[in-house]
């Protein structure tokens, strides 16, 4: 008799716990989607970089030199 009572209590506790997690996650998804709709007013106002803004050779050389110097100074040898 004692074992069936423990199994019954365990199953009941499992169902309650799983239900609470499911309810919590459902509420979290609903609130997150509501916050997205409230906070993101207009997605078409984002700044888009024009495709004609290309990096010139001087900028590439400067970045390459900086990376090379960083790697020389911070090598783990």
C-alpha positions in Angstrom: 0.0 0.0 0.0 2.8 2.4 0.8 4.5 2.1 -2.6 1.4 2.9 -4.6 0.8 5.9 -2.4 4.3 7.2 -3.1 4.0 6.6 -6.8 0.7 8.4 -6.9 2.1 11.4 -5.0 5.1 11.4 -7.3 3.0 11.4 -10.4 0.8 14.2 -9.0 3.9 16.3 -8.1 5.3 15.7 -11.6 2.1 16.8 -13.3 1.8 19.9 -11.2 5.5 20.8 -11.8 5.3 20.2 -15.5 2.0 22.2 -15.7 3.6 25.2 -13.9 6.6 25.2 -16.2 4.4 25.0 -19.2 2.2 27.9 -17.9 5.3 30.0 -17.0 6.9 29.5 -20.5 3.6 30.3 -22.2 3.2 33.5 -20.3 6.8 34.4 -21.0 6.3 33.9 -24.8 3.2 36.0 -24.8 4.8 38.8 -22.8 7.9 38.8 -25.0 5.9 39.1 -28.1 3.7 41.9 -26.6 6.8 43.7 -25.6 8.2 43.4 -29.1 5.1 44.8 -30.6 5.1 47.7 -28.1 8.8 48.6 -28.1 9.5 48.1 -31.8 7.4 50.8 -33.3 8.6 50.9 -36.9 11.1 48.5 -38.4 11.3 50.4 -41.7 13.1 53.3 -40.0 16.4 51.4 -39.6 19.5 52.9 -41.1 20.7 50.9 -44.1 24.2 51.4 -45.3 24.3 52.1 -49.0 26.1 49.6 -51.1 28.3 52.3 -52.8 30.1 52.9 -49.5 33.1 50.7 -50.1 36.2 50.5 -48.0 39.2 52.1 -49.7 42.7 50.6 -49.8 44.1 52.9 -47.1 41.6 51.7 -44.6 42.3 48.1 -45.4 46.0 48.7 -44.9 45.5 50.5 -41.6 43.3 47.7 -40.2 45.8 45.1 -41.4 48.7 46.9 -39.8 46.8 47.2 -36.5 45.9 43.5 -36.5 49.5 42.5 -37.3 50.9 44.8 -34.5 48.3 43.5 -32.0 49.2 39.9 -32.8 52.9 40.6 -32.5 52.5 42.3 -29.1 50.1 39.7 -27.7 51.5 36.4 -28.9 51.6 33.6 -26.4 55.0 32.2 -27.3 
